Amino acid sequence: MLIDTHTHLLSEEFDNDRDEVIKRAKDKGVEKFIEVGYDEKYSTKLVDFVEYNDDFFGAIGIHPHNAIEFTNTTLKNFEKLIKSQKIIAIGEIGLDYYRDLSPRDTQEKIFRQQIELSQSLEMPIIIHCREAKDNLKKILKEYQNLTGIIHSFSGTLQDAYFYIERGFLLGISGVVTYKNSLALKNVVKEIDMQNIVFETDCPYLPPTPYRGKRNEPSYLNFTKEEVVKLKEIDSEIVDKITAENINRIFKIFNK
């Protein structure tokens, strides 16, 4: 079973052919999806979507770009939305010092608030980090018993072990298929398969040979096959292990 652990299929990029995109993914063996929020409006919208689509689960959260929009009303709304059994994580949350669309101190404050929300509900988190890993690590050290996914992991082997030791899976995206992603390829070779899951981040981060085009879940196989090649492991075993990894954290087969 292939599972796409990070989609944005409710984005306007899919408004004209969403059903066809989902069908193509299923035809390619992608059987389940985690639809991930990034602001309050999107998170609210996705709850109804996942409730009425059996193969979808949801994560709600405020992306660091949108941290400045987070209010006490947002928090109260999220507490209501999380009552849906199809909402399985808080995300995507974290830090982004590349674009700095919200002040860094605000990003950190809202990241902590959402971590604490996840802990109060015993839910995993999906972490976005771009050019902020030192502060991310500092913050994660402040908390115990966290778990979830490091979205589109792109760090060093040392970074990988830091996250793994703290209970996180590494989300491997289409970036691993790029010729210039040698460091990421090396990490994938070195770490145990029990620490890896796959994601598209569609409509973003399309794999080779679709760079420059809209990404979609049917392309998840390109990422998987690159990992199969790097680790020299049977494709069906990879499917089985990654599904087990996801269920270990998110318990999706029990819902």
N, C-alpha and C positions, 0 to 999 in steps of 0.2 A: 504494500500500500504506500503510495506517495502522498505526502501531505505538504501543502504550501503553508508555511507558518507565518507568512507576512504578506497580506494582500491589501490593496486599496481599490477594490473593485467597484465601490460606490463613487469613485472619482468621476468627474464629468467626462474624462477621456473614454469611458466605457458606456456613456449614455446611449449611444446608437446601436451597440451590439453586445450588451452585457450577457444576455442569455447565450448567444453564440460563443462568446469567449469561454463561458463556464462549460458549455458542451464540449468545446475543443479540448479543454483541460481534462475532462473526464474521459474523453476518447483516448487521451494519451496516458491514462492511468493515474491522474491526480484525483484522489477520491475525497479528500477533505481539505478545508481551507480555514485559516484564521484571519478574519477581517479586522484590521487594526485602525483604531481611531487616532486622531492627532489634534482635534480641538473639540469643544463641547458640542457644537452643532453636528459634526460628523459622527461623533461618538453616540449621540442621541439617535441619529438616523440609522446607524448600523444595528441597533438593538432589534428593531422590528425586522430588519432584513435577515438577521441570523435566526430569529425566532421562527420564521416561516420558510427557512431553507435548511433541510435536515443535515446537509453535509457542511454547514458553516457554523463556526464558533466566532466569538468576538472578544476584542480587547478594547477597553475604553481608557482614554487618557489625554493629557495635554502635552503635545510636543514642545520641546524647548523653544522653538520659534514662536509658539503661541503662549508662552508662559505668562506674558504680561496681561493676558486676557483672563487668567484664572482668578476666581473670586470665591467667597464663602458659598455663594449660590451654586457655583460649579460643583463644589465639593458635595453639597446636599443633593444635587441632581445625580451625581455619580453614585452616591449611596443608594439611591432609588433604582438606578439602572442596573446595578450589580445584583439586584434581587433576581434577575433573569438567570436561569441555570445555564443559558448559552453564553453568558459572559464569563470567561475563564481566566482573564488576566487584566492587569492595569498596564496600559501602554498605548502608543509608544511614549516613553518618558525619558528624560535624561538631560544631556548638555550638548550644545552646539556652539562652539566658539569660532566656527568658520564663517558663518553669516552674521552672527550676533544680532538676530532680529528681535530678541528680547535682551535686556541688560543681564549681564552674567550673574549678578547677585540675585536677581529675580529668578533666573533659571534654576539656580541652586536651591533657593527657598522652595519653589514649586516642586522641584524634583524630590526634595525631602518630604514635603507634604504628601506626595503621591506614594512614596515608599512607605510612609507611616500608615496611609490608608490601606495599602496592600497587606501590611503586617497585621493590622487590626482585623482584616477579613481572611487572613491566611491564604492570600492569593499570590501567584507568581507575577513577575513584572517583565516587560519587554523594554529593553534599554537601547536608546539611540545615543551614540557618542561620536562627535566629529571634532577633532583637534582639541579635545578636552580630557584626555584619558588620565592625566595626573590628578585633576580635581575629581574626576569620576571615581578613581581608586580611593582617594582620600575619603570621599563620602561613603562609599560602600564599606569601608573599614569601620564606620561608625555603627553599623547594623549587624545583627546576627540573624541567622536562619533565613536568608534571602534565597530566592531561586527564580529561574526564568530563562530568558534568551537574551544574549547580546546580539542585537539586530545588525545584520550585515557586517559581521566581524571582519576587521582588516588590520589587526595589530600584529605584534611580534609573538614569537613562541612564549616568551616570558609573560606577555599580556594574557595569552591564552590560558596559561596555567594559573595565573592570578584569578581569572574569572571562574575557571573550572573548580578550583579549590573552594570557591565561595558558592558553589551550587548552581552555576549557570551553564547552559548549553550555548554553543556557538552557532549562530545563524549564518550559514554559508550561502551566499547569493551568486548571481551570474558573474560577479567580479572575478571569481576564481577561474573563469574561462578565458580571461584576458591574458594576452602574451606578456604584459608588463606586471602581472601580479605574482611574481616569483616568490616574494616573501609569504604571501597567503598560501600559495601552493605548498611551500615548505611546511607551514604550520599544519595543513591538512594531512600531509604525509606523516608527521610526527605524532600527532595526538591520537588518542584512542577513538574509534568510531562511536563509542558510547557517549561522546561529548558533542556530536554533530547533528544538526538538523538543517533542512533545506528551506529556502525562501526565495520568492521572486522580488518582493517589494514593488510589484507591478502597480502602476505603469512605468516605474523607474528601473534602473540598473539591468537593462536587457543583456542577456549573455551573447557571446559570439555564437552565431553569426548575425545577430539582430541588433548590434550596437547602433545607436542613433535612431532606433524605432521604438514604438510603444512596446513595453514588456507585457506579458500575460502568463498566467499559470501553466499553460501548455508547454511553455519553454523550460519548465523546471527540470525536464529530463536532461537538458544540456549541462546544467549544473551537476546533476547526479552523475552523469557519465564521466565528467571530468574528475569527480571524486573517486569513482570506481577505478579510473585509470591511474590516478595518483596513488591510491592505496592498494592497488592490485588485488581487488576483492570482488567476489561475485555480486552482480547487480541485484539479485533477489535477496541476498543477505543484507545488502545496504538498505533495501526497502524495509526489511523486517526490523533491523536495528534502529533505524531512524523513527519508525512508527512507535517502537517500544520506548525510545527516548522521549518522544513527545507525550506519550501517555503517562510516563513516569512523573512528568512535571504537571501536565494539564488535566489528566484523568478524563480525556475526551471520550474514551470508549465506554465510560460508565454513565454517560449523560444521554 
